[in-house]
Amino acid sequence: MLGFLLIDKPLGITSHDVVNRIRRGLGTRRVGHAGTLDPLATGLLVVAVGPATRFLQYLELEPKEYLAAARFGITTDSQDAEGTVVQEGPVPVDLASAIATHLLSFGGAIEQLPPMYSAVKKAGKALYAYARRGIEVEREPRTVYIDAYDLLEVSGAEARFRIVCSGGTYVRTLIHDLGVAIGCGAHMTGLIRTRAGRFHLSESVSLDRVGVGDLMSLADALVHLPSVRLPIAQVQMIREGRSVPGPEHAEGRYVALKTEDGAVFSMARWVGNRLQPECVISSEALEIGPL
């Protein structure tokens, strides 16, 4: 059994909870996911099953797109609705105008400080471990890229946004920092991931109804990469870890290698005029799951 699942993650559970439920439902231990969603967040979660877990790194998963809800005038320690209120401030009378003015500074490449309630590690420990003990430690800012930070609606002290950003961006920190810029504080009250690269929430399935028939093949998931079909002799060479000559039309750093019947069985890196395998799926694994 191998392939990818596009799951609509429900509210109130972790991404790891999703993995565990799929393990039980499909009867396999080898399940992994890409792009963690907090319990407060819902929406698209890309999950790999079987040997497909080794291919997560090759998927086109950026940019990410989100719909986010925010409450202005209240700041929490976790930057979202699950945290403790640490500060309150008056919300501007014309909140929409204030938001529109300050959104201009959040486009393109920006520096973002990871929140204390996050899995980023400091001295070998996740930041949330320090935060739960009431300890705030020094963090290094990270560069993230914001393609879009669009205001969709304002109602009283609440607002909704559409955000398109690079992987590794903390949307709740974007909301928090916008509140700081305006001067009244803010926290995230809801989040839906609607897209990850070429994968859309509209293509996802409910966690309660997911089955083997929902598995997406490696060939379909890796369609953004060049691919090469190899004859049986070269397929065997790749499975032995040996490189093979590559056709001139195979451009790009990575190439999906296929058997004669079109099943992706390996990812290779273009080295000179040869294709050097980086990960390979056994013939036995290909025979028991989607190709």
Buried (B, 14 or more C-beta within 10 A) or exposed (E): BBBBBBBBBBEEBBBEBBBEBBBEBBEBEBBBBBBEBBBBBBBBBBBBBBBBBBBBEBBBBBBBBBBBBBBBBBBBBBBBBBBEEEEEBEBBEEBEEBBEEBBEEBEEEBEBBBBBBBEBEBEEEBBBBBBEEEEEEEBEEBEBBBBBBEBEEBEEBBBBBBBBBBBBBBBBBBBBBBBEBBEBBBBBBBBBBBBBBEBEBEEBBEBEEBEBEBBBBBBEBBEEBBBBBBEEEBBEBBBEEEBBEBEEEBEEEBBBBBBEEEBBBBBBBBEEEEBBBBEBBEEEBBEEBBB
